[in-house]
Amino acid sequence: MDTLIEPIEFPEGCNIIFGMSHFIKTVEDLYEALVNSMPGIRFGLAFNEASGPCLVRSDGTDDELVRIAEANMMRLGAGHTFLIILRNCFPIHVMPAIKAVREVAGIHCATANPVQVLLAQTDQGRAVLGVIDGSSPIGVEGENDKAVRHGFLRTIGYKR
């Protein structure tokens, strides 16, 4: 077995959701979950089929993001994984709907941070061992840091 590290590449200002699923209708069900969660949502999604023709299946409301999701998933090559790239939307807006999709087996990450995917390669194919989401902590939050966090959440409308 070989191990690989592959980045997920996506435009600055976008967020991603990267996860596992298990059935060919994943693309249609994720699409419906997303468009029903937030009017006017802009996204691209791609899903790696793990049997039959083993294609990268895709859909979305933003052609550029669909192409980027397809390219990432083709490069990652891990079966039954999916990638959603969101424009002008935070994962928190759509996560309950994504998690409720019956085919979704789990979420590896939901982030705007740089992401590296740790992959195992065997003769059969590739598997996701884990993800590196952003950077390691450099210290413990102090009082000023808490005030900044509290202010930020209020500025973006998540707290009163």
N, C-alpha and C positions, 0 to 999 in steps of 0.2 A: 504494500500500500504506500502511495505517495501522498504527501500533504502539500496543499497549495494555499496561497493567499491571493484573493482577487478583490479589488475594490468594487463597490457599487458606484457608478458614475451617474450624477444627475445635476441639473442646473442649480446654480446658487439661488437661494430663496425658495427652493422647493423642499418638500418633505417626502419621506418614503415610508412605506410599510412593506416589510419583507417577511414572508411566512411560508408555512407548509400547508398543502391541501392534498386531496386524494382522488379527484374525479374530473372527467373531461368537462362537465358543466360548470366548473369553477369560474371560468371566465364570465359566462353569462350571469351567474349568481352574484359575483363580486361587482360587476357592472351595475346590476340592479340595486344592490345594497348601497353603492356609492351615490348614484343619481337620486335615489330616494332619501338620502341622508341630508343633502344640502343642495338647494336649487342653484343651478349654474355652475356646479363644480367642474373644475378643469383637471383631468387626470389621464394618465396612460397606465395600462396594466398588461402584464404578460405572465404566462403560466407555462412551466415546463412539463409537458406530458411525459409520463414515465413508461408507457407501453404502447403497443400498436405502432402507429407511424412515428411516435416520439417527436412531435413537433412543438415549437414554441407557439402557443395560442395567445392571441392578444385582442384588445379592444380598448376603447377610451373615448374621451371627448376632446382630446388635444393630440393631433397627429404627431407633433414633435415629441411629446412625452411617450406616446405609444412606441415610436421608433427607438427612443432611448431605452425604454423598458425591454423591448425585444432584444436589442444589442447586448444589454447587461445579462439577460437570462440565457442567451445563446452562449456567451462567454463563461458564465458560471457553470452551466451544464448540469446542475443537480436536479434530479427528477422530483416531480411533485412539489416544486417550490413556486412561489409567485412573488411578483414585485409590483407595487402600486407606487407611482410617482404623482404627487399632489402639487398643484400650483395654486397659490393664494388660499390655502386651506391647511389647518393643523390636523394631525392624526386624531387628536382628541375629538374632533367633530364627527369622525366616521368610525372610530374603533368599535363602539358597541354594535354597529351594523355589520362590520367585518367579522367580528367574533361570533355573531349569530348565524353566519352562513354555515350551513350544515357540513360542507366539505372542508372547512378550515380546521386543520388539526392543531395549529399553533402559530404564534407570532414570534419571530426571532428579534425584530426590532421595529420601532416606529420613531423616526428621528429626522432632523435636518443636519445632523452631524456627519462628518466623513465616516464611512462604514467600510470595513474590510471583512470579507467572508472567509472563514477558515474551512477548507474543503478537503475531503479525503477522496483519492482517486484509486479505483480498483479496476480489474478487467471488466467488471459489469457496468461501472459508471461512476458517478460522483455523488457524495453526500455532504451535507452541511454539518460540520462539527460545532460551529458556533460563529458568533460575529463579534467584531470589535467595533463598538459604537462610540465614536468620539475619542477623547483623551482621558488619561488617568488623572485622578485628583492631585492637586498640588498643595492642599492644606485643608484645614477645617474652617467652616464658615464662622465669621465673627459677627459682632453686633451690626457693624456698618453693612456687611454683606447681607444680613437678614433684612435690613431696611431697604436695600436695593432690590432684593427679591420680592419683598412685599409690594414695593412701589411698582415694579415691572408688572406684576400680576394685576394690579389695579389699572395701570395704563392700558393694558391690552384687553381689559374688560372681564377678567376671570374672577375677580373679587371686588367687593364694594369698597 
